[in-house]
Amino acid sequence: MDEWRATDEGEKAILIEDYHERAGVELPNPRMHALVHVIVENQIAMGDELPVTTTLDRLMAEGLGRHDALHAIGSVLSAYVFDMLKVQQTFDEETYREDLERLTAESWRSGGREE
């Protein structure tokens, strides 16, 4: 994690874009996708400050691979940021924590629809 923290944010995004390109993943907006990855990875590197690592571990225990678990967390982050921008409010850590706690592998697989 120290190497990740020491890496420039732009370089992190380039590394993630390159990974997806090598994996043959077609994305409508590779740069935005990479930036969400960078944010989630940065939150993981923060340790216990946010429940992202716990959420990642739980999603992987529920059967998601690490990459899919990152995408699931990124989907929560993206929706949260979109809502914040829409109503022009500041970061509400408690709401973000609650959204991460509600996230399950099954809810992500179903696109957030209740089973």
N, C-alpha and C positions, 0 to 999 in steps of 0.2 A: 504494500500500500504506500510506502514512502516514495517509491519510484513513481507511482501514479500521481501522488500529490505534487511531486517536484516537476512533473511534465506540464508544459504550457497548455492552456485550455484549447487553443487553436490546433496544436499538435494532437491533443487527445481526440478532437473531432475528426481530424484527418485519418488517424489510425483506425477509428471506428468506421468511417466511410470506406476505407480501404478493405477492412475486414468484410463488410457486407458485399462489396463489389467482388472480392475474391470468392465469396460464398455463393455468388450468383443471385443475390437477393435483389429483386426489383423493387424500388421504392419511389413513390411519387415525389418526395422531397428528401433526398439523401442527407442534405445538410441539417435540416430540422430534426430528422430522425437521429442523426449522430449527436446533435446537441442534447436531446432528451437522454440518450445513453450517457453522455458525459455527466449530466446533472445527477442521474441515478447513481452512477459509479462514484461520483464525488460524495454523495450522501452515504453510500456504503463505507467510503474511506473515513467518514466522520465518526464511525463507530456507533456508540449508543446515544448520540445526541438526538437522532431521529430513529424510529423503529424500522428503518429500511432494511438493515441487515437481518433482523428478526423476520421481517416479511419475506425477504428473499429465501431464507432458510426454510420457512414454513411452506412457501410455494413449491420449493424443490422437494420437500418431504411429501407434498401432495401430488407429485409426479411430473412437475414441469422441469425441463432442463434449465440451466442457468440463464441462457439467452432468452428463452421464453419468459422466465420469471422476471428478467429485467424489462422485457416488453410489457408484462402485466403491470409492474410498478410504474413504468413510464406512461401507461394508459391512465393511471390514477393521477399522476403528476400533470399530464397534459390537460386532462379535464379540469383539474383544480386550477391550473394557471389560466386556462380559457375563462373559467367562471370568475376568477379574480379580475381579469382584464375587462370582462364584460360589465361588471358592476363597480369597477375601479376601487377595489378594497385592498387592504394590506394582507400579508401572509398571516393566516390563522393556523398556527401549528397544531392546535387541538383538533381542528376539523381535518387537517391532512392526516394526522395520526389515526383518527377514527376511520377515515376512508381506507387507509392502508390495513387497518385491523379487519375491516369488512371484506377486503379483497380475498378471494379464494381462487385456486386453480380452476375450479369448475365455473365460477362466475366469469373469469376472464375468458375461458374457452367458449362460453355461451354469449360472449359479447356484452356481459353485464346484465343479461336478462335473468330474471328469477327462474329457478327451476321448478 
